[in-house]
């Protein structure tokens, strides 16, 4: 996680590319997420898809407390 960049890095496994696409659409529809970026994809066992992504959050989601 990078608070200054408002970015969260995630790793996951989806049952298929179709399921991954559904998950990405869910991120697009979240008001807290301004954009996402796929960083890696790889075919896993069976039809599974291993992936990495960065979620960029709305500026007000993560704030740094000022002393």
Helices and strands as residue ranges (DSSP letters): E 7-14, H 17-28, E 33-43, E 49-57
